[in-house]
Amino acid sequence: MVVHKHSGGISFRCLHDHNIAILGKQGWRLLTNESSLVGRIFKLMDKDNPYITSTHPALFDAKVSQLMVPNERRWDEDILNDLFSDVDREHVRGVVISSSREFHSRYWFFEASGHYSVKSAYKRLQVLNGRWSRGDNLGLWRKLWNMKIPAKFYVFLWRACRNNLPTRISLKVKQVDVPLLYRHRHLEDETVEHVLDDCSFSRQCWQHFNSSLSGSAGALFSDWFLSMASNFSSSSLGSVVVICWALWKARNELVWNNKQPLANVVVQSALAYFDQWKSAKS
């Protein structure tokens, strides 16, 4: 569910990773604003006090540049040995001097502005955890989510392409005791492919919509839909999705209410619904 839409998921937010990204925001503030109250409190809580405690008189009103070799970007070891205690000397040596004289600041690589954001951190976590991969199954998922169809059809189509509709085969896999045969003819196991594009009733419906359409001939529904997406315009592809939904609705009417509508009625009512929706959106 938390996998990206373009990778076959539905992009629900992973709350654990989102909380980590929010926590990272607080860490970024501590790193970039050390003078804040919280930053100063954390420094005081540090048992290994990073502040210089040496009290040599030559250190009063001294500048950092006076601790460096003149005209060079490195510490003057003789001065460090003369003025600082052993602990403070190691603290000073631990400060890396840049070879450049330009001002340096912290930069967040995953934002163009260089500033940390919860959104970019969350996205990075999803990529690292393998939930937002670059794979797109030949564009199937992009085509699905970019379609102009009613909202409820997105989830229906996503479930159909993922083989997650509660067909008899799917229910049997989940240990639900149901007969496997499809009720329209009692000859084939009920799968997503069979209900939506390969049984005799669905073929009648597709013939009413477009006489040139043929069944999937054993192909997965996702492959069949991808071929439809390659052969139809975006508007016609929306009609294909609506008819698929109407076929599933007709299947449920047969299973639960023992009603079997006519193929032409299923197609006409589905297309009329889609036309009304498009008129309301325009």
C-alpha positions in Angstrom: 0.0 0.0 0.0 2.9 2.4 0.7 4.6 1.6 -2.6 4.6 4.5 -5.1 1.7 4.7 -7.6 4.1 4.5 -10.5 5.6 1.3 -9.1 2.2 -0.5 -8.7 1.3 0.7 -5.2 -1.2 3.2 -4.0 1.1 5.7 -2.2 -0.3 5.5 1.3 2.1 7.3 3.6 4.4 5.2 5.8 3.9 6.8 9.2 7.2 5.4 10.6 9.3 6.9 7.8 7.3 10.1 8.0 8.0 10.4 11.7 11.7 9.8 11.0 11.7 12.6 8.4 10.1 15.0 10.9 12.7 14.0 13.5 15.3 14.7 10.9 14.0 18.3 10.6 14.8 18.8 14.3 18.3 17.4 13.8 18.8 19.8 10.9 17.8 22.8 13.0 20.3 21.7 15.7 23.1 21.5 13.1 22.3 24.8 11.3 21.3 26.9 14.3 23.7 26.1 17.1 22.9 29.4 18.9 19.3 28.4 19.5 18.2 27.6 23.1 17.8 23.9 22.3 21.2 23.8 20.6 22.9 25.4 23.6 21.1 23.0 26.0 22.4 20.0 24.0 25.9 21.3 24.1 25.7 21.7 27.9 24.4 18.1 28.2 27.4 16.8 26.2 29.8 15.1 28.7 32.7 15.6 26.3 32.6 19.4 26.6 33.8 20.8 23.2 34.6 24.2 24.6 38.1 25.4 25.2 39.0 25.5 28.9 42.6 26.5 28.7 43.4 29.8 30.5 46.7 30.9 29.1 46.9 34.7 29.2 47.9 34.9 25.5 44.4 33.5 24.6 42.5 36.5 25.9 41.1 38.6 23.0 43.0 36.3 20.5 41.6 35.6 17.1 41.4 32.1 15.5 43.6 33.3 12.6 46.4 33.9 15.1 46.5 30.2 15.9 47.3 29.4 12.2 50.5 29.5 10.2 50.6 32.9 8.5 49.3 32.8 4.9 48.5 29.1 5.2 45.4 27.1 5.8 46.7 25.0 8.7 47.1 25.2 12.5 50.4 26.4 14.0 51.5 23.3 16.0 54.0 25.3 18.1 51.3 27.7 19.2 48.9 24.9 20.0 51.6 23.1 22.1 52.4 26.3 24.0 48.9 27.7 24.8 46.5 24.7 25.1 46.1 21.7 27.4 46.3 18.3 25.9 42.5 17.9 25.7 42.0 21.4 24.2 44.8 20.8 21.7 43.0 17.7 20.3 39.7 19.7 20.1 41.4 22.4 18.0 43.1 19.8 15.8 39.7 18.2 15.2 38.5 21.3 13.5 39.2 20.8 9.8 40.3 24.0 8.0 39.0 24.4 4.5 41.4 25.0 1.7 39.0 27.7 0.4 38.4 31.1 1.8 34.7 31.1 0.8 32.0 30.9 3.5 30.8 27.3 4.1 27.4 26.2 5.2 25.5 22.9 5.5 23.7 21.9 2.3 20.8 19.3 1.9 21.6 17.5 -1.3 18.0 16.3 -2.0 16.6 19.9 -2.3 17.5 22.4 -5.0 17.5 25.1 -2.3 19.9 23.2 -0.1 17.6 23.4 2.8 16.2 20.3 4.5 12.6 19.4 4.0 10.4 16.6 5.4 9.1 15.9 1.9 12.5 15.3 0.4 13.7 13.3 3.4 10.6 11.1 3.2 11.0 10.5 -0.5 14.7 9.5 0.1 13.7 7.0 2.7 11.2 5.4 0.3 13.8 5.1 -2.4 16.3 3.6 0.1 13.7 1.1 1.4 12.8 0.1 -2.2 9.2 1.3 -2.1 9.8 4.0 -4.8 11.7 2.2 -7.5 12.0 3.5 -11.0 10.2 0.4 -12.6 6.9 1.3 -14.2 5.8 -1.9 -16.0 6.0 -0.4 -19.4 4.0 2.7 -18.3 1.0 0.7 -17.0 0.7 2.5 -13.7 1.4 6.0 -15.1 -1.4 5.5 -17.7 -3.7 4.2 -14.9 -3.3 7.1 -12.5 -3.2 9.8 -15.3 -6.6 8.8 -16.7 -9.6 11.2 -16.4 -12.1 8.9 -14.8 -14.3 9.0 -11.6 -12.2 8.5 -8.4 -13.7 5.2 -7.4 -12.6 3.6 -10.7 -8.9 4.2 -10.0 -9.0 1.8 -7.0 -11.1 -0.7 -8.9 -8.7 -0.7 -11.9 -5.7 -0.8 -9.6 -7.1 -3.9 -7.9 -7.9 -5.5 -11.2 -4.4 -5.0 -12.5 -3.0 -6.3 -9.2 -5.3 -9.3 -9.3 -6.8 -8.2 -6.0 -10.5 -8.4 -6.8 -12.4 -11.0 -4.7 -13.0 -13.5 -7.5 -13.6 -17.1 -6.5 -10.0 -18.1 -7.3 -8.7 -15.3 -5.1 -11.0 -16.2 -2.3 -10.0 -19.9 -2.6 -6.3 -18.8 -2.3 -7.3 -17.1 1.0 -8.9 -20.3 2.3 -12.5 -19.2 1.7 -14.6 -22.2 0.8 -16.4 -21.2 -2.4 -17.0 -23.0 -5.7 -14.4 -22.1 -8.3 -16.6 -22.0 -11.4 -18.0 -18.8 -12.9 -21.8 -18.7 -12.7 -22.4 -17.4 -16.2 -21.6 -20.7 -17.9 -20.2 -22.9 -15.1 -17.3 -23.9 -17.4 -14.4 -21.8 -16.4 -12.6 -20.9 -13.1 -13.6 -17.4 -12.0 -10.5 -15.1 -12.4 -10.2 -11.4 -13.0 -9.4 -12.0 -16.7 -12.3 -14.3 -17.2 -14.9 -12.0 -15.6 -13.8 -8.8 -17.3 -12.7 -9.7 -20.8 -12.8 -13.5 -21.6 -16.1 -15.0 -20.6 -19.0 -15.2 -23.1 -21.0 -12.5 -21.3 -18.1 -10.0 -21.2 -17.3 -10.7 -24.9 -20.9 -9.8 -25.7 -20.5 -6.5 -23.9 -17.2 -5.7 -25.7 -18.8 -6.5 -29.0 -21.6 -4.0 -28.2 -18.9 -1.4 -27.4 -16.5 -2.1 -30.3 -16.9 -5.0 -32.6 -13.2 -5.2 -33.3 -12.3 -6.1 -29.7 -11.3 -9.6 -28.8 -10.6 -11.4 -25.5 -7.3 -11.7 -23.7 -6.8 -15.3 -24.8 -5.3 -16.2 -21.4 -3.2 -13.1 -20.9 -3.1 -11.3 -17.6 -5.7 -8.5 -17.2 -2.9 -5.9 -16.7 -1.4 -6.9 -20.1 -4.8 -6.8 -21.8 -5.5 -3.3 -20.3 -2.0 -2.1 -21.4 -2.8 -3.2 -25.0 -6.1 -1.3 -24.8 -4.2 1.8 -23.6 -2.0 1.5 -26.7 -4.9 1.2 -29.1 -7.4 3.7 -27.8 -7.5 7.4 -27.1 -7.7 8.6 -23.5 -11.4 9.2 -23.8 -12.1 5.8 -25.2 -9.8 4.2 -22.7 -12.0 5.8 -20.0 -15.0 4.1 -21.5 -13.2 0.7 -21.4 -12.5 1.2 -17.7 -16.2 2.1 -17.0 -17.4 -1.0 -18.9 -15.0 -3.2 -16.9 -16.5 -1.7 -13.7 -20.0 -2.4 -15.1 -19.0 -6.0 -15.8 -17.8 -6.4 -12.2 -21.0 -4.9 -11.0 -23.1 -7.3 -13.2 -21.1 -10.2 -11.8 -21.9 -9.1 -8.2 -25.6 -8.8 -9.1 -25.5 -12.4 -10.4 -23.7 -13.7 -7.3 -25.6 -11.9 -4.6 -29.1 -11.2 -6.2 -29.2 -13.9 -8.9 -29.9 -11.2 -11.5 -28.4 -11.3 -14.9 -28.7 -8.1 -17.0 -28.5 -8.0 -20.7 -25.2 -7.2 -22.3 -26.4 -4.1 -24.2 -28.0 -2.7 -21.1 -24.7 -3.1 -19.1 -22.8 -1.2 -21.8 -25.3 1.5 -22.4 -25.8 2.3 -18.7 -22.0 2.4 -18.2 -21.4 4.7 -21.1 -24.3 6.9 -20.0 -22.9 7.2 -16.5 -19.5 8.1 -17.9 -21.0 10.8 -20.2 -22.9 12.3 -17.3 -19.7 12.4 -15.2 -17.8 14.1 -18.1 -20.6 16.7 -18.6 -20.6 17.5 -14.8 -16.8 17.9 -14.9 -16.7 20.2 -17.9 
